[in-house]
């Protein structure tokens, strides 16, 4: 939380009037998964989105992390 507060302060000092930060933290104990596994999964999702033009077309806009988290399983 301190880091988020510091980021907000820095942006406000640069003239940004309104900032919103949403954070969702989860953990699981039902499978072994390293941080590199998580990074690799996100990289695969980004590559697939880029390959199919999802981001460029706005196809995932507004769906948020929950949508992507389902695709990571």
C-alpha positions as semicolon CSV with decimal commas, in nm:
position;residue;x (nm);y (nm);z (nm)
1;X;0,000;0,000;0,000
2;X;0,290;0,234;0,070
3;X;0,418;0,193;-0,285
4;X;0,078;0,274;-0,432
5;X;0,054;0,582;-0,211
6;X;0,398;0,696;-0,322
7;X;0,303;0,646;-0,688
8;X;-0,015;0,851;-0,640
9;X;0,180;1,129;-0,467
10;X;0,436;1,142;-0,749
11;X;0,165;1,162;-1,014
12;X;-0,028;1,430;-0,825
13;X;0,293;1,633;-0,796
14;X;0,324;1,610;-1,176
15;X;-0,022;1,760;-1,215
16;X;-0,242;1,457;-1,250
17;X;-0,566;1,554;-1,076
18;X;-0,741;1,221;-1,042
19;X;-0,593;0,873;-1,005
20;X;-0,762;0,543;-0,935
21;X;-0,576;0,227;-0,847
22;X;-0,747;-0,109;-0,816
23;X;-0,551;-0,401;-0,681
24;X;-0,649;-0,762;-0,645
25;X;-0,423;-1,007;-0,468
26;X;-0,479;-1,379;-0,467
27;X;-0,296;-1,692;-0,370
28;X;-0,358;-2,062;-0,400
29;X;-0,227;-2,376;-0,240
30;X;-0,382;-2,636;-0,469
31;X;-0,099;-2,634;-0,722
32;X;0,271;-2,562;-0,737
33;X;0,341;-2,251;-0,941
34;X;0,655;-2,042;-0,944
35;X;0,665;-1,671;-1,012
36;X;0,828;-1,752;-1,348
37;X;0,532;-1,977;-1,431
38;X;0,302;-1,682;-1,367
39;X;0,513;-1,446;-1,577
40;X;0,524;-1,699;-1,861
41;X;0,146;-1,739;-1,852
42;X;0,095;-1,362;-1,879
43;X;0,346;-1,342;-2,163
44;X;0,156;-1,616;-2,349
45;X;-0,171;-1,426;-2,303
46;X;-0,020;-1,101;-2,426
47;X;0,131;-1,275;-2,728
48;X;-0,204;-1,436;-2,812
49;X;-0,387;-1,104;-2,772
50;X;-0,130;-0,938;-2,997
51;X;-0,145;-1,219;-3,253
52;X;-0,521;-1,199;-3,283
53;X;-0,538;-0,822;-3,249
54;X;-0,759;-0,833;-2,940
55;X;-0,597;-0,532;-2,776
56;X;-0,599;-0,331;-3,097
57;X;-0,967;-0,403;-3,153
58;X;-1,062;-0,333;-2,794
59;X;-1,197;-0,683;-2,758
60;X;-1,086;-0,721;-2,397
61;X;-1,146;-0,361;-2,295
62;X;-1,339;-0,343;-1,974
63;X;-1,307;-0,714;-1,899
64;X;-1,033;-0,669;-1,643
65;X;-0,800;-0,910;-1,472
66;X;-1,076;-1,158;-1,387
67;X;-1,115;-1,236;-1,757
68;X;-0,744;-1,291;-1,799
69;X;-0,715;-1,490;-1,477
70;X;-0,964;-1,743;-1,609
71;X;-0,747;-1,788;-1,917
72;X;-0,439;-1,850;-1,699
73;X;-0,580;-2,165;-1,533
